[in-house]
């Protein structure tokens, strides 16, 4: 069974065959029971599971983030740190205090991410992490979550300034990576194991399948695409796996005020 972050159910209208028994008279006038099969449209519940990523998957996602950042910078797209430094030096839309705090937070985030990567690579071949290493990694994860939260809260006041930075493009890329790799599904009543919702052997293959579903107006995809993006974005930025909070996010989507 998949270790999961969260799961939820959506209905999809499908054509299914339903069997029933009817009583009819045969040519001799004798009443018989006949099995009749009809095709009807019916709401079929599907369970969607957000898989808890392995340490290897987290590393692969972080690598994709770095690749996208590098690609954007080569094209001349500024990072948030570059933009904040620019405003801290020259003034502009950001206050001097906020700009300087963002510069410090970005530096802190880079330091924490480097330490986390260093420790995971160093212990990659270990079949079982020691209690000390596990505690260090858990502590780094918590600090990363707090630093990311502080950055998001501060940036929210200047959202339009940072919308087109390399960081945002890389963040969108990593969230897409998580969506296509961590989303599994199955019919709710089925005893079969859940399978990947997006087909493909590589990230690019899965992304192609993502956009194919979108272009073909796949009904099931349409029902879950926004939910997947919201849930995994929240999980990525907050590192929170609270079922109550995930439930609230879905409730807000299904019942907008």
C-alpha positions in Angstrom: 0.0 0.0 0.0 1.2 3.5 -0.9 2.4 5.7 1.9 0.4 8.8 1.3 0.3 12.5 2.1 -3.5 12.7 1.6 -6.3 11.1 -0.4 -9.7 12.4 -1.6 -12.6 11.2 -3.8 -14.2 12.6 -6.9 -17.0 11.3 -9.0 -16.8 10.8 -12.8 -19.7 10.0 -15.1 -19.0 6.7 -16.9 -20.9 4.4 -19.1 -21.3 1.1 -17.2 -23.1 -2.1 -17.8 -25.8 -3.0 -15.3 -27.4 -6.5 -15.3 -30.9 -7.2 -14.2 -33.3 -10.1 -14.3 -36.6 -9.8 -16.1 -39.4 -12.3 -16.3 -40.6 -13.0 -19.9 -42.8 -15.6 -21.5 -41.1 -17.8 -24.2 -42.7 -19.0 -27.4 -44.5 -21.8 -25.5 -46.0 -19.3 -23.1 -43.9 -20.4 -20.2 -42.5 -17.6 -18.0 -38.7 -17.5 -17.8 -36.2 -15.4 -16.0 -33.8 -13.6 -18.5 -30.7 -11.7 -17.6 -30.7 -8.3 -19.3 -27.6 -6.1 -19.7 -28.0 -2.4 -20.2 -25.5 0.4 -20.7 -26.2 3.3 -18.4 -24.4 6.5 -17.3 -23.5 6.5 -13.7 -21.4 8.5 -11.3 -18.3 6.4 -10.5 -16.3 7.4 -7.4 -12.5 7.6 -7.9 -10.0 7.8 -5.1 -7.0 10.0 -5.7 -3.9 9.5 -3.6 -1.0 11.9 -3.1 2.0 9.7 -2.6 4.4 10.6 0.1 7.7 11.1 -1.8 10.7 9.1 -1.1 14.0 10.8 -0.3 15.2 9.9 -3.8 12.1 11.6 -5.3 12.7 14.7 -3.2 16.2 14.9 -4.5 15.0 14.5 -8.1 12.5 17.2 -7.7 15.1 19.6 -6.2 17.3 18.8 -9.2 14.5 19.8 -11.6 14.1 23.0 -9.6 17.8 23.8 -10.0 17.8 23.0 -13.7 14.8 25.3 -14.3 16.5 28.1 -12.2 19.7 27.8 -14.3 17.7 27.8 -17.5 15.8 31.0 -16.6 19.0 32.8 -15.4 20.7 32.0 -18.6 17.8 33.6 -20.4 18.2 36.8 -18.4 15.4 36.2 -15.9 16.3 37.7 -12.4 16.0 35.6 -9.3 14.1 36.9 -6.3 17.3 37.4 -4.5 18.7 39.5 -7.4 15.6 41.5 -7.5 15.5 42.1 -3.8 19.2 43.1 -3.8 18.5 45.5 -6.6 15.7 47.2 -4.6 17.7 47.3 -1.4 20.5 49.1 -3.3 18.4 51.5 -5.4 15.0 51.7 -3.7 11.8 51.2 -5.6 8.6 49.3 -4.9 9.9 47.4 -1.9 10.7 49.3 1.3 14.3 49.2 2.3 13.6 47.1 5.4 11.6 44.5 3.6 14.1 44.3 0.7 17.0 43.7 3.2 15.0 41.2 5.1 14.2 39.3 1.9 17.9 39.3 1.0 18.7 37.7 4.4 15.9 35.2 4.1 17.0 34.1 0.6 20.6 33.7 1.9 19.3 31.6 4.9 17.2 29.5 2.6 20.1 28.8 0.3 22.3 27.8 3.3 19.6 25.4 4.7 19.0 23.8 1.3 22.8 23.3 0.8 23.1 21.7 4.2 20.1 19.5 3.6 21.5 18.3 0.2 24.9 17.8 1.7 23.6 15.5 4.4 21.3 13.5 2.1 24.0 12.9 -0.4 26.5 11.9 2.4 24.0 9.3 3.7 22.5 8.3 0.4 24.0 4.8 0.6 23.0 4.2 4.2 20.2 1.6 4.4 19.1 3.0 7.7 19.7 6.5 9.0 21.1 6.9 12.5 18.9 8.6 15.0 21.3 11.6 15.0 21.2 12.0 11.2 17.5 11.6 11.2 17.1 14.3 13.9 19.4 16.6 11.9 17.4 16.1 8.7 14.1 16.6 10.6 15.5 19.8 12.1 16.6 21.1 8.7 13.2 20.3 7.2 11.5 22.3 9.9 13.8 25.2 9.5 13.3 25.1 5.7 9.5 25.1 6.2 9.7 28.1 8.5 12.0 30.1 6.2 9.9 29.4 3.2 6.8 30.5 5.1 8.4 33.7 6.2 9.4 34.4 2.6 5.9 33.7 1.2 4.3 35.9 3.9 6.7 38.8 3.1 6.5 38.4 -0.7 2.7 38.4 -0.6 2.8 42.1 -0.1 4.7 42.5 -3.3 3.3 39.7 -5.3 3.3 41.4 -8.7 7.0 42.3 -8.3 8.0 38.6 -8.0 5.6 36.9 -10.3 8.0 36.7 -13.2 11.2 35.8 -11.4 13.3 32.7 -12.1 12.3 31.4 -8.6 8.6 31.5 -9.4 9.1 29.7 -12.7 11.2 27.1 -11.0 8.6 26.7 -8.2 5.9 26.2 -10.7 8.1 23.6 -12.4 8.8 21.6 -9.2 5.1 21.7 -8.2 4.3 20.3 -11.7 6.9 17.6 -11.1 5.2 16.6 -7.8 1.8 16.6 -9.4 2.7 14.2 -12.2 4.9 11.9 -10.1 2.9 11.8 -6.8 -0.7 11.5 -8.1 -2.2 8.0 -8.1 -5.8 6.9 -8.5 -8.2 3.9 -8.6 -11.9 3.3 -8.7 -13.1 3.6 -5.1 -14.7 0.2 -4.9 -11.9 -1.6 -6.8 -9.6 -4.0 -5.0 -6.8 -3.2 -7.5 -3.8 -1.2 -6.4 -3.8 2.5 -7.2 -1.8 3.4 -10.4 -0.2 6.6 -11.6 -2.7 9.1 -13.0 -0.2 10.4 -15.5 1.4 8.0 -17.9 5.1 8.1 -18.9 8.5 6.9 -18.0 10.2 10.3 -17.7 9.2 13.7 -16.4 8.7 15.0 -19.9 6.6 12.1 -20.9 4.3 12.7 -17.9 4.1 16.4 -18.6 3.1 15.6 -22.2 0.4 13.3 -20.8 -0.7 16.1 -18.4 -1.2 18.6 -21.3 -2.8 15.9 -23.5 -5.5 15.3 -20.8 -6.0 19.1 -20.6 -6.3 19.5 -24.4 -8.7 16.6 -24.7 -10.9 18.0 -22.0 -10.6 14.8 -20.0 -13.5 15.0 -17.5 -11.6 13.3 -14.6 -8.6 15.5 -15.1 -10.8 18.6 -15.2 -12.3 17.5 -11.9 -9.0 17.1 -10.1 -6.4 19.4 -11.8 -7.1 22.5 -9.7 -7.3 20.4 -6.5 -4.0 18.7 -7.1 -2.3 22.0 -7.8 -3.7 23.6 -4.6 -3.0 20.7 -2.3 0.6 20.1 -3.5 1.4 23.8 -3.6 0.2 24.1 0.1 2.2 20.9 1.0 5.4 22.2 -0.7 5.4 25.7 0.7 4.2 24.8 4.3 5.5 21.2 4.6 2.2 20.6 6.4 0.5 17.2 6.2 -2.5 17.9 8.4 -5.6 16.2 7.0 -7.8 18.9 8.5 -6.0 21.6 6.6 -6.2 19.6 3.3 -9.9 19.0 4.0 -10.4 22.7 4.4 -8.6 23.5 1.1 -10.9 21.1 -0.8 -13.9 22.5 1.0 -12.9 26.1 0.0 -12.5 24.9 -3.6 -15.8 23.0 -3.7 -17.8 25.7 -1.8 -16.3 29.1 -2.6 -17.8 31.9 -0.6 
